[in-house]
Amino acid sequence: MNLEVRGAPSYYSCEIGILDKLDTLLQSNHITKCIVLHGEKSWNAISPYFPKERTTLSFTFVPYHGECTLKEVNRVCKIAKQEKAEAIIGIGGGKVLDITKAAANQANIDAILLPTLASTCAAWTPLSVFYDEDGSFTHYSIFPRSSLYVLIEPRAFLNSPSRYLIAGIADTLAKWYEADVIMRELKDPPLAVSIAHHAARLCRDVLLEHSLDALQDLKAGEISPSLLKVIETNIVAGGMVGGYGDQFGRISGAHAVHNGLTILEETHHLLHGEKVAYGILIQLVLEKNWNEIKKLIELYKSLQLPYMLEHLGLQLHEQAKLLRIAEAIVKPSESIHLMKGSFSAEKLYQAFIDLETFVQKEISAVI
């Protein structure tokens, strides 16, 4: 079994005040010149904790321009080369971090990631997800080396919108469902895959236990044990599933549904994890795991995650749109085909109908 294991960055810390050590960390790797890629909100979140006094280091601050596209990565790479940067520091959520990793790989320099959102595991994984200029998924690239540093300053998360944490919870819950459906079919998995399977189970267990408390604490502006557990689960444990499991732990059904949903502009208002949340349910429909769907719907209601087409900006009678999504989900290159069985556009379209029917029955039963 051919595995490429890149389980972790070279150095990781989640610590109040960790950025006070940034200069020392950079100097220990002989890094003196960096570009800093950021958004306006992410810089506002991190700037109170970013080192103010520097004697030997040079930082060039560069705002990012939206989606992780090939054009944007080329732009940032060009700036890094012009500035003769030895590393790119990415500050923000998944888009900024993905651009950072891709541009650093292209420029053959180190990536240093300072996440300010826990909406995906992008800070941990040595890969970037690419989109076109319209926001539709195109592909993802896995890089030959992991990031140099991943540094979490917990205080930078306190003013982040709860919606992003919720999206991260959904994206990380998918680690269990997407990895388990593949790994449970393996007769004699390598140890690295078993580690990934345990990490995926940890994602599920921690999030089911702590998510609601973590959200309350975030709204209260409190760095609590529950909030820290959820932030680290979304970033660290979530990233370990793919880092150790490789192709068996990255994505399967739920993310294929996400990718299909991105082809319609109606869904572009949704965050990555919100589309993945709906994808989990469609994957479970394909597995005919109705009991698990019933349990998740209760959680989705509490977290305000989408579980019906109308939550996505779609309607069941829009057959042509749903078929377009279904066709995108089952493209030959899509990850849904890592699941056991065969999948057609007609089967996926029927899954939309079946989920909608099931949810309506559940709502009627409660009323």
N, C-alpha and C positions, 0 to 999 in steps of 0.2 A: 504494500500500500504506500504510494508515494505521497508523503506529507511534507509541506513546507511550513515549519513552525517558527513563528515570530511572536512569542507569547507576551512580550512586554516592551515598553521603552527602555532605554539604557538606565534611566533614573526616573523615579516617580516619588512625589510627595504630596500629601494633602495635609496642610498645616497652616494655621493662622500665622501670618508673618513670613511665609516661605519666600516671598519675593525680596525680603531683606537680604537673602542669600544669593540672589540672582547674579550679582557681579562676581562673587566668589566662584559660583558654579561655572559661569562662562569662562573666567580666567583659568580655571582648572583644566579646561579643554582648549586653552590657547585661542579662545574666540575673543576678538577685540572689536569686531565691526559687524553689525546686524542691521537688517531692515525689519521693521515692526509693522506687520499687517494687521489692520484692525477696522472695525466699524465705529460709528459715532457712539452708539449705546454701549458697545463692549469696552471702548476706551474709557467712557465715563464710569463704568463699573470697576475697572481695574486700576485706573490712574491714582486713586488715593493710596494704593499699596505698592505702586511701581516705584523703584528706587529713583530718588530725586537727584542725588549727587553722584557724579561719575567723573573719574579722573583719567582712566585708561580706556574706557569703552566708548564706542561711537554708535549711536542709534539713528537710523533714518526712518521716519514714520510715514507709512503709505496706507491711505484708505483703500479698502477693497471695493470692487464694483459689482456687487450682486452675486449671481449664480456662479458655481464652480463650472466654468466652461473652459474649453481648450484655449480660447482667446484670452480669457482672464489669467489663466496660468502662464501663458506665454508673456503677457504684459508684466506680471510680477517677477518672473524669471529674468526678463530683460533688465528690470530695475536692479535686481540683486547683482547681476553681472556688472552693470554700469557702476554700481556703488562698491564693487569688489567685496561684497558681504561674505562673511564666513558662516552665517546662519540666518535663517528667517524665523522670527518670533511671530507666531500667530495668536491673536487674542480674540476670543469670541465663541460663537457656536459652530455647528457642523460645517457650514459653507466656508467660513474663513479658515477653519482648520484644514479642510480638504484642499483648498487652494494652496495653503502653506505647504502641506506635505508634497503635493504634486509639483509645485514650483521649486521646492528645495531639492526634490529628486532630479528634476530636469537640470537644475544648476549644479548638481553634485555637491551640495552643501547640507548642513544639518538643519533639521526642523525642531523647533522648540515651541511647545504648545501650552498656552495658558487659557484653559476653557473658562468661560463666564456663564455658560448654560450647561445643564445636564440633560439636553434633549436628545442626544445620540451618544454612541460610543466612539465618535470620530476622534476624540482626543487620544484614544488608546490604539486604534487599529492602523496598521501601515498600509492604508488604501484610501483612495479618493473616489467619490461617486460623481460622475460627470453628467451635466445636463446641457441641452442646447439653449439658445438665447431666449426661447419661449418658455423655458422651465420644464421641458419634457426630458425624462431620463434617456440617456444614450448608452452609457457603459460605466463600468468601474475598473480601476487599475490598482493592482497590488504592487507595492514597491519592494525592492530587494533588501532594504534595511528599515528598522524601526526608528521612531523619533528619538532624538537625543535626550530631551527632558520633557516630562509632563508634570506641570506644577499647578496644584489646585489651591487657591487662596479662598477659603470658604466664605469670607465676608463679601467677596465679589458676586456671590450668588444671591445675596439677600434681597436685592432690588429687582431681580429678574422676574418676569411675569410667570405666574403659576402655570399658565398654559404650556410653556416650554418644558417645565418639569413633568407635567402630565404626559406630554408627547414623548418624552424620554422614557417614562414608565412604560408606555405602550410599546415603544420600540424595543425595550429591554425584555418585556414579557415575551415578545416574539422570539427571543433567543431560545427560550425553552421549547416552544411549540415547533419552531422551524428546525432546531437541532435534533430534538427527540425523534421526530418523524423519520429522520435519516439514520441516526445513530442506533436506534433500537433494532434496525434491520441488520446491523453488522454482526457477524458471527463471533469474531475474535478481534475486537478493536484494539489498535495500538494504545499504549498508555497515554499518549498525548490526547487522543480522542476521548478517552475516559475522563481525563482531567477537564476537557471541554464540556463533557456531558454533566459532570458535577457542577461546573461553573454555571451552566444553563439552569440546572435545578435550583442552585443558589439564587439566581436572578428571580425565578418565580417565587420562591419561598420568602425572600426578604421583601419583595415588593408587595406581595399579598398581605404581609404582616404590617409593614411600616408606611405604605404609601399615603394613606389618609392622614395619619399623624404628621408625616413630613410636610404635607401641603398646609396643614393648619399652622405648623411651626414656621414655614416660609412666610405665610401671610402675617404672622405675628412678628416677623423679623428676628427669629430666634435660631441660633445655630445649635440645634439639638442633636442627640444621638440618632434619632429617626431620620432627620434631614440629612445628616452626614452619611448614614447607611444608604439612603436612596441615591444621593449624588454619586457615591463611590460604586454602587451597584450598577447604575446606568453607564458609568464610564469604564470602570475597571473590570468588574465581573462580566459585563456585556462584551467588552473588548476581548476578554480572555477566551470566550467561546469560539470566536473565529480565529484568534491568535494561535490557540492550541489545536483546534479542530480542523483548521484550513477549510477545504471544500465541503467537509461534513458539518461544519459549524457556522458557516457564514449566513447563508440565506436559503430559503426554499419557497414554500407556497405564499406566505404572507407578503414577502417583499416583491414577489412576482405580481401580486395583485396591486401593490403600491405602484409598481412601475407601469402597469397598465392604466391605472387611474390618472397618471400624470399626462396622458396624451390629450385629455380634455381640459379646456381652460376653466370649466366649472369647478374643478377640484383644486385649482392652484391657490385658493385661499387657505387650504388646509396645510398644516405642518406635516413633515415627513412621518413622524410617529403617529399622527392621527390617521393618515391613510394606511399605515401598517396595521393599526388597531383593527380597522375594518378588514384588512387582509387576513388577520388571524382568524376571524370568524368565518370567512369564505374557505380558508384552508380546513377548518374544523368541519364545515359542511361537507367538503369533499371526503373527509374521513368518516362522516356520519357520526361524529362525536357530539350529539345533541346535549348530553348532560353537561359537558364542559362549556358549551355555548351558553347554556342557561346560567351557569355560575358567573361567567364573564360578563354577561349583560348586566347583572346587578352591579358589578364593579364599574362597568362602563357608565352606567347611569350616575353613580357617585362622582366619577371623574369627568363627566360630560364628554365622553369619547363617542365617536360615531358608530352606531350599530344598525342604522337604517339608511337606505339610499338618499332619503331627503336630507340627512345630516351631511351628505357629500355634495349636495346641490343637484342631485339627480332624482329621477322619478322612474317607477317601474314600467310605465307605459312608453318610455323612450327607448324602444327596442333597438333602434339603429345605433344609438350611442352606447348602449350596454354591450352590443355585439362588437363594436369597435374596441371597447375596453377588453372584452373577452379574447378577441383575436390577438391583442397586444400581450396579454398575460401568457398565452400559450405559444408565443413565437419559439422556434426551435432553440434559440440561445437562452431562453428564460429558465430561471432556477426552479420553477414549478416541476420541471421534469426530473429533478433530483428525488422527488417523492415517488413512492411505489405506485404503480398504475399508469394509465395513459389518460391524457387530458386534451380535450378539444374545445374549441370556442363554444360549441353548443353545450358542452358539459359545464363550462364556467357560467354561461348565461343562465342555465338552469339553476346553478348554485345561488346566483343573485335572487332568483325567484323563490327558491326554497328557504333562504335565510329570511327574506321579507315575510313570507307566509308564517314561518315559525315565530318570528318576533311579534307579528300581529296577534297570533294565538296567545302568546304569553301576556301581552298587554290586555287582551280581552279577558283572560283568566283572572288577572289581578282586579280588573274592574268588576 
